[in-house]
Amino acid sequence: MRQCLIDLGHEISEPTSEQVFLDEYPRTGGYNPINEVDMSSFAGADETCPQLPKGLWG
């Protein structure tokens, strides 16, 4: 997903280390690159770079 968002022109940070992810998860919910997309572009980015595989829920 990160690379897909970068390919759309969004600046997305590098994923955190596993330890930082674990330490920050209770407070931040962890690293999620879609959270770095501006709200004005969110719908298009989510459509092009879905967070979950298509058909996951049926």
Helices and strands as residue ranges (DSSP letters): H 2-7, H 18-28, G 33-36, H 39-48
